[in-house]
Amino acid sequence: MRKNYWMGTLCCVAAIVFGCSDDNHGVDVEQIWQEERETIWKYLDEHADGEVTKYAYTFGDLTDTIYIFGVEGGSGEAGAAPWALVDYDLYTIARLSGERGLYDSSNPAYCAGEGIEASYRLGGPIVWAADTRYVDGVLPTFVKAGGSGKAIIHSRLLGGNAGTSRLFEMSVREFIDDLLRYEYAQMEAFAADSGLDMELAVKLPLREGETDVAAGDTLAYLCFTNDVDGVARIAEGDTVGIQARAYVLDSYNDPLREVFGEDEDGDGEPDVAEMVVRDNVLPGLRLAVMQMGQGDEAWVLMPSRMAWGSAGDNYVGVPPYSAVAYWLKIVEHRPKK
């Protein structure tokens, strides 16, 4: 699903190929893979109506076929931009039997009905790279905006050897030409809806001293919602206690997906979390906190590069390439000793 996830599993393929042989516990890996291919062909014979496109995908020394079928609907050119906003269901196809089982979906209610927890538990749509350099990016290049399609990917390309071929069923909501511009539009829309003035916001460049987005920099925006004078500014290495809520910005979910903001005591306020200001904190959040002091409250609007990035975060349910609105209040500040 996520580019980083698939690329991580793909990186395991070479080790699997060179680490397995006919003498490895009596397992004939090539025979397993051939049986998988036969299962795929059988599945296509039974379920693929119309044309099946065979796409040769190569990773390192491995080349195998991705089977594209069931492409229909939509308008414009297929794969018309480098990014696609998609909904998907992902299944496994069992070796020999050809039966499919749900593996993941951008619809968490669908997963819950099947007893499976979705990777992005708060739902889609999900921004996906439409790029044939990546195994998960092949299918969107064949589908038009508003259309749908299916693809079967052999397990060799997923780093497995035990019958784990994947069946994607995907629909494309829209294509995105410029991801950063798209994210800034989401941030501006949120600011307008929330009564925040981005013209008065503190601009937080990802690279120090650069604030020109056109030159390739990435900006987060710090929008204060109160006025606390005379407090010491937080510095690198300091410890802070914060209350926070975070929301994924998108145009299709209302209300927005809240991905952070636990309230275990049920008082209606986010729990206080302790954080050391250092490099492992989200870049946009880290830069924002260092402009604040105890008692300050603010919204931080972050493009994906300054939030959870290309990987997202399964634990909190953030999809890849998600712009984020992060509300925080500094309730405690302990300077580094």
C-alpha angles and dihedrals in degrees: 000000000000116000092233091049094052093041089051092053091043089056087061093058097082091052091050094048096048094037096054130070141155087272095054100111088317093294116144101203094185089054090051091050092048090051088051091053090052089050090051093049091048091049091050092048090054102038111022112093114193129353123004115204115209111211116191108219121191128196116174107309093344125094124176139151128268110201115216118193144143092047110164147144131017133094140256124027122334111250090009095168138023094255131051131193103219146177115207147178117205124200138179119230111217116231115252095358097061090213117144129221129192112257104169143339141189085231106077093189089059091051092047089054088056093045093249127121113231118233089234098040094188095057143240175271096153128203108237131182111246094210129129091212086079126057093227091047097061100081097053089058089064097047129080125224107279091016135104141218146171134229136185117210119196116236093240087073090049097052096252135116104185105079101285102143111154131226115204122199108188140173123193117221095186144328123248121212099187114025096191093049089048091052093048089053089054091049092049092049091051091048092051093048091047098046094247120147109219090188088067094041123112107252113226113197118203088220113049115253096012121106101156108112090186088061091058102268122134122225134200119195125224112204113187116212098188138033119237115169130197100020123136115257116241116251138201110287095022120129120233136184110218140181111211147172125190129196132190109233116225140139098234107055123071116208096034119249108267107210101170134031114092118193105189096164092051096230093131093251126101115257117258112255125192118229134179110215105237143119097287091065117096105279095235093046093047093051091046095050090052088061092053140072138199111305095021120132124194149150117242115202110200134182114222094263089064095040128041094328128197094337100051115195123273093192095063094027100247113152121219118278095020123160109216139207109208121189115196141171123197106223098166136022124191113179119223112267 
